[in-house]
C-alpha cells in the first residue's frame, strides 16, 4: 500500500474504530476476550506445572551427580522423563488454549452473522 493510499484510508479506519459498537459487536468482543483470558489461564497453569517438573528433574540430576552407578542412571532416566512430560504438558496446554480461543472466535462470528 502506498503512503498516499494509507493517508486517504486513515480517516475511514479511525472513524470505523471510533463508531459505537452494536450490542452484538460488544457481546462478540466479550466472548473473544473471555476466550483469550481462559486460554491464557490454561497456558499459565501448564507453565507453572511444567516449571515444577523441570525443577524436580534438575533435582534428580543433582542427586545423580557424575556417578555411573545404576541408581544414578535411574535418576537421570527419571529426570529425562520429567523433562519430556513437562514438554507434553505445555504442548497439550497450547492445543487446549487454541481450541478455547477458536471456539470463542467461532461463537463471536456466529453471533455477528445473525
LINPEFEN-V655440 format. One record per helix or strand. SS is the DSSP state (H for helix, E for strand). FROM is the first residue (numbers start at 1). TO is the last residue. If there is no record, write none. Layout:
ss: {SS;SS}
from: {FROM;FROM}
to: {TO;TO}
This chain:
ss: {H;H;H}
from: {3;23;70}
to: {18;64;113}
